[in-house]
Amino acid sequence: MINTLSLKELRPALPEVIDRVDTKLDRYIVTKRGKPVVVILSVADYEALMETLDILADPEAMAGIRKGEEDIRKGRTHSWQEVKSRLAKL
């Protein structure tokens, strides 16, 4: 959940905000004089965003994703049972 609060509101609520970010993965946009200035999010959210950016910046990874999407569109897929069976033979 994304919440918005002012810097003035954040000061007394900081321990509760940190707890909600940590336990409920809430996200906060903090405003100053009505303008958004800071985002507060969990380390897990931050790491996921960084990983996504890394993947998006990797041409080989993106080519693989596009090929996989094309394979799905063209029906070039395998059932879970087929995959399990092939892996068992390795």
C-alpha positions, 0 to 999 in steps of 0.5 A, spaced: 500 500 500 502 506 498 501 512 503 502 519 502 504 524 508 507 530 510 514 531 513 510 534 519 506 528 519 512 523 519 516 526 525 511 523 530 509 517 526 516 515 524 516 509 529 510 506 526 511 508 519 518 504 519 514 498 523 509 498 517 514 498 512 518 493 515 512 488 517 506 490 512 511 492 506 507 499 506 510 504 502 510 512 503 511 518 499 513 524 504 511 531 502 514 537 503 510 543 502 505 539 498 511 536 493 513 529 494 520 529 496 522 522 499 519 515 498 520 510 504 520 503 502 522 496 505 529 493 503 526 487 500 522 492 495 528 496 494 532 490 492 527 487 487 527 494 484 534 494 483 534 487 480 529 489 475 533 495 473 539 490 472 535 485 468 532 491 464 539 494 462 542 487 460 540 486 453 542 479 453 537 478 459 531 482 455 533 478 448 531 472 452 525 474 455 522 477 449 524 470 446 520 466 451 514 471 450 514 469 443 515 462 444 509 462 449 505 466 444 507 461 438 505 455 443 512 452 444 511 450 451 512 444 455 507 442 461 510 441 468 510 433 467 514 434 461 519 438 465 519 434 471 520 427 467 526 430 463 529 433 469 529 426 472 533 423 467 539 428 468 
